[in-house]
Amino acid sequence: MFKFEDMISHLTAVKQDVSTAWKRLKGVYKARSKVDLELFYGKLADEAESGFKKNNVRPAYRAIKRLRGSTRSSANGSVARSDGSQ
């Protein structure tokens, strides 16, 4: 039969192995996502720059739109004048 102390020591070892693997995988993911993000920003900048060279601002606006994201907050709404009218 298993002793209670043996079970506790086994579970502690398993927990440490899982924790070590988690930390390693988290580091790998973080490094790869950083590289991917830098490549993404570089691609957007290259597209905008090529548009500017051709005197075309549409790629720059597209890049800004992609960087802004799809969510909108209510802070982007219209601003009322000091007399309260729109």
WOGICOR-V609063 format. One record per helix or strand of 3 or more residues. SS is the DSSP state (@ for helix, = for strand). FROM is the first residue (numbers start at 1). LEN is the number of residues. If there is no record, write none. Layout:
ss=<SS SS>
from=<FROM FROM>
len=<LEN LEN>
This chain:
ss=<@ @ @>
from=<4 58 74>
len=<50 11 3>
